[in-house]
Amino acid sequence: MLGVIWTVLLAVSVVFGIATGRVGFLSAAVSEGAQAAVTTVLSITGMMMLWCAVMEVMRESGLAEKLARLLSPLLKRLFPSANSDTLSHLSANVSANLLGLGNAATPAGIRAAEGLRNSPSDLTMLTVINTSSLQLIPTTVAAIRASAGATAPFDILPAVWLATLAAQVAGILAVRMFHKGGKPCRNSSSR
Amino acid sequence: MSELIVPLILCGVGAFALVRRCDLYPALVRGAAEGLTTAKKILPPVVVLLSAVYLFRASGAMDVLVRLLSPILTPLGIPPECAPLLLIRPLSGSAALAAGADIIATYGVDSLIGRTAAVMLGSSETTFYVISVYFGSLGIKKTGSAVPAALFSDFIGALAAALTTRLF
């Protein structure tokens, strides 16, 4: 998929370069881009490592678990077919996402998905919630902003929270609308 | 006040961990190592993709793409310069990172365009990757309403990102 996009990008660029007479700039642009990638990633590495360290402490110290317990009542309403086991995986998934712990969020989400296997609407809900997951501290973006010399790298936080929340609510409503009338199958709780 | 947020978070997390008698220092180092692994993992795809993005921009094709999408995006309040990020975001995380970093560098980190790109990048996920992970892990081929619902959510998210960036 990405291979196709990459090739199309390059082919279109070559055609455009020839058409607009910018052929002379093309090879310089390729090496500039490769170099800029290294500079960008290197310049955000330190901040990414520091934030990953903070997130790991949040997980290790039980802060993530506390958050998960707070979320549980809300999740019960969003996932009517989930049993208590699945619900705990769901809480772990959402709280890990909130803290930006991608490595912990995905395994928890997959275990939750197994518990929701028999309810297409709940499985879809889990997936859609994960495609717009709210992250309290968007560290990668903040790191990019910091490395680009932003005066206050974190001042985009309220905008990020509100935008994610809007996406999240839109996703939940869309799933509810698509699965209107479809009764959640409760077999999974009797297993 | 906002200058204090970062030191306060660091301080608060450290204090919380100490109160809970968690082994703080090894956890910090372990987390930092994980961050290094992540950075190492994103570097190769970003190198491959950013060179293509730079070529695309240098050829003048990017300007045409922006001009083509501008009549659709401008009325929605989305800066058309963010179009490349918008198009690639659901498909690839590293390509979105490359596109976002490029927009921020080109138009300025504190410009409206640069800030909108940052908010879009921070408020979205790699939709198709997430769908393939969850449905793929169960071996379910039919994703049903997941793709339209997720793309609708992405679209509202992009609109909201453009709007909230203007507000704050």
Contacts between the chains, C-beta under 8 A, distances in Angstrom:
chain1	res1	chain2	res2	distance
A	1	B	91	6.8
A	2	B	49	7.7
A	2	B	91	7.1
A	2	B	92	5.6
A	2	B	95	6.8
A	5	B	88	7.5
A	5	B	91	7.1
A	5	B	92	7.9
A	5	B	95	7.5
A	6	B	48	7.0
A	6	B	49	6.9
A	6	B	52	5.3
A	9	B	52	4.5
A	9	B	53	7.4
A	9	B	55	7.2
A	9	B	56	5.1
A	10	B	52	5.8
A	10	B	55	6.2
A	10	B	56	8.0
A	12	B	56	7.0
A	12	B	59	7.5
A	12	B	61	5.1
A	13	B	52	7.6
A	13	B	55	4.5
A	13	B	56	4.9
A	13	B	58	7.4
A	13	B	59	3.9
A	13	B	61	5.4
A	14	B	59	7.1
A	15	B	59	8.0
A	16	B	59	4.0
A	16	B	60	5.2
A	16	B	61	4.1
A	16	B	64	7.2
A	17	B	58	7.3
A	17	B	59	4.0
A	17	B	60	7.3
A	20	B	59	7.0
A	20	B	60	4.4
A	22	B	58	6.4
A	22	B	59	5.9
A	22	B	60	5.9
A	25	B	58	4.6
A	25	B	59	7.8
A	26	B	55	6.0
A	26	B	58	6.0
A	26	B	59	6.3
A	28	B	58	7.5
A	29	B	51	7.9
A	29	B	54	4.4
A	29	B	55	4.9
A	29	B	57	7.0
A	29	B	58	3.4
A	29	B	59	7.7
A	30	B	51	4.8
A	30	B	54	6.6
A	30	B	55	5.3
A	31	B	51	7.4
A	32	B	54	5.4
A	33	B	50	4.5
A	33	B	51	3.6
A	33	B	52	7.1
A	33	B	53	6.1
A	33	B	54	2.9
A	33	B	55	6.6
A	34	B	47	5.2
A	34	B	50	6.9
A	34	B	51	4.5
A	36	B	50	5.8
A	36	B	54	6.8
A	36	B	101	7.7
A	36	B	102	7.6
A	36	B	105	7.3
A	37	B	43	7.1
A	37	B	46	4.4
A	37	B	47	4.2
A	37	B	49	7.6
A	37	B	50	3.9
A	37	B	51	7.1
A	37	B	98	6.6
A	38	B	43	7.0
A	38	B	47	6.5
A	40	B	46	6.9
A	40	B	50	7.5
A	40	B	101	4.8
A	40	B	105	8.0
A	41	B	39	6.0
A	41	B	42	6.2
A	41	B	43	4.6
A	41	B	46	5.6
A	44	B	39	7.3
A	45	B	35	7.5
A	45	B	36	6.8
A	45	B	39	4.2
A	48	B	35	4.6
A	48	B	38	6.3
A	48	B	39	5.5
A	49	B	31	7.9
A	49	B	32	4.2
A	49	B	33	7.8
A	49	B	35	3.5
A	49	B	36	5.4
A	49	B	39	7.2
A	50	B	32	6.7
A	50	B	35	7.2
A	51	B	35	6.8
A	52	B	31	4.6
A	52	B	32	6.1
A	52	B	34	5.0
A	52	B	35	3.1
A	52	B	38	6.8
A	53	B	27	7.6
A	53	B	28	4.3
A	53	B	29	7.1
A	53	B	30	7.8
A	53	B	31	3.7
A	53	B	32	4.2
A	53	B	35	6.7
A	54	B	9	6.9
A	54	B	10	6.4
A	54	B	13	5.4
A	54	B	28	7.7
A	54	B	31	6.9
A	55	B	31	6.1
A	56	B	27	5.1
A	56	B	28	7.0
A	56	B	30	5.7
A	56	B	31	2.7
A	56	B	32	8.0
A	56	B	34	6.6
A	57	B	13	5.3
A	57	B	14	7.1
A	57	B	17	5.0
A	57	B	22	7.1
A	57	B	24	6.3
A	57	B	27	4.8
A	57	B	28	6.0
A	57	B	31	6.6
A	58	B	13	5.9
A	60	B	17	7.0
A	60	B	22	5.2
A	60	B	23	7.5
A	60	B	27	4.2
A	61	B	13	7.5
A	61	B	16	5.7
A	61	B	17	3.9
A	61	B	20	4.7
A	61	B	22	4.1
A	61	B	24	7.9
A	61	B	27	7.6
A	62	B	20	5.8
A	62	B	22	7.4
A	63	B	13	7.3
A	63	B	16	6.2
A	103	B	34	6.8
A	106	B	133	6.5
A	109	B	133	7.8
A	109	B	134	6.5
A	110	B	133	7.2
A	110	B	134	7.0
A	110	B	137	4.6
A	113	B	134	5.0
A	113	B	137	6.1
A	113	B	138	5.8
A	114	B	137	7.7
A	114	B	138	6.7
A	117	B	138	5.7
A	117	B	140	8.0
A	120	B	144	5.9
A	123	B	134	7.2
A	123	B	135	7.7
A	123	B	138	7.5
A	123	B	140	7.7
A	124	B	143	8.0
A	124	B	144	6.1
A	124	B	145	5.7
A	124	B	146	4.8
A	124	B	149	6.5
A	126	B	134	6.5
A	127	B	130	6.4
A	127	B	131	5.5
A	127	B	134	4.5
A	127	B	135	6.9
A	127	B	143	7.9
A	127	B	146	4.9
A	127	B	150	6.9
A	128	B	146	6.3
A	128	B	149	4.9
A	128	B	150	5.0
A	128	B	153	6.0
A	130	B	125	6.9
A	130	B	130	4.9
A	130	B	134	6.8
A	131	B	90	7.9
A	131	B	125	5.0
A	131	B	126	8.0
A	131	B	127	4.3
A	131	B	130	4.7
A	131	B	131	6.7
A	131	B	150	4.2
A	131	B	153	6.5
A	131	B	154	7.1
A	132	B	123	7.7
A	132	B	124	6.7
A	132	B	125	6.0
A	132	B	150	7.5
A	132	B	153	4.9
A	132	B	154	6.9
A	132	B	157	5.8
A	133	B	125	5.8
A	135	B	122	7.1
A	137	B	9	7.3
A	138	B	121	7.8
A	138	B	122	3.4
A	138	B	123	7.5
A	140	B	97	7.0
A	140	B	121	7.7
A	140	B	122	7.8
A	141	B	100	7.5
A	141	B	118	5.1
A	141	B	121	5.0
A	141	B	122	3.9
A	142	B	122	7.8
A	144	B	97	7.7
A	144	B	100	6.9
A	144	B	101	5.5
A	144	B	104	6.2
A	144	B	118	7.0
A	144	B	121	7.7
A	145	B	104	7.1
A	145	B	109	5.6
A	145	B	118	5.6
A	148	B	101	7.8
A	148	B	104	5.2
A	148	B	105	6.3
A	148	B	109	3.9
A	148	B	114	7.7
A	149	B	109	5.9
A	150	B	109	4.5
A	150	B	110	5.9
A	151	B	110	6.2
A	152	B	2	5.4
A	152	B	3	7.2
A	154	B	2	6.6
A	154	B	5	5.7
A	154	B	6	6.5
A	155	B	2	5.7
A	155	B	168	7.3
A	156	B	115	6.2
A	156	B	118	5.3
A	156	B	119	5.3
A	156	B	122	6.6
A	156	B	165	7.4
A	156	B	168	7.4
A	157	B	5	7.9
A	158	B	164	7.2
A	158	B	168	5.1
A	159	B	115	7.7
A	159	B	119	4.7
A	159	B	123	7.9
A	159	B	161	7.0
A	159	B	164	3.9
A	159	B	165	5.1
A	159	B	167	7.0
A	159	B	168	4.7
A	160	B	119	5.4
A	160	B	122	4.2
A	160	B	123	4.9
A	160	B	161	7.8
A	160	B	164	7.9
A	161	B	123	8.0
A	162	B	160	6.4
A	162	B	164	4.5
A	163	B	119	5.7
A	163	B	120	7.6
A	163	B	123	3.9
A	163	B	157	5.6
A	163	B	160	4.1
A	163	B	161	4.0
A	163	B	163	7.9
A	163	B	164	5.1
A	164	B	122	7.9
A	164	B	123	4.2
A	164	B	124	7.8
A	164	B	157	6.7
A	165	B	160	7.9
A	166	B	156	5.5
A	166	B	157	6.2
A	166	B	159	7.6
A	166	B	160	3.6
A	167	B	123	6.5
A	167	B	124	7.0
A	167	B	153	4.8
A	167	B	154	6.6
A	167	B	156	5.5
A	167	B	157	2.9
A	167	B	160	6.6
A	168	B	153	7.1
A	169	B	156	8.0
A	170	B	152	6.0
A	170	B	153	4.7
A	170	B	155	7.8
A	170	B	156	3.6
A	170	B	157	7.2
A	171	B	149	5.9
A	171	B	150	6.4
A	171	B	152	7.1
A	171	B	153	3.2
A	174	B	145	7.6
A	174	B	148	7.2
A	174	B	149	3.8
A	174	B	152	4.7
A	174	B	153	6.3
A	175	B	145	6.7
A	175	B	149	4.9
A	178	B	144	7.7
A	178	B	145	3.6
A	178	B	148	7.2
A	178	B	149	5.9
A	179	B	145	6.8
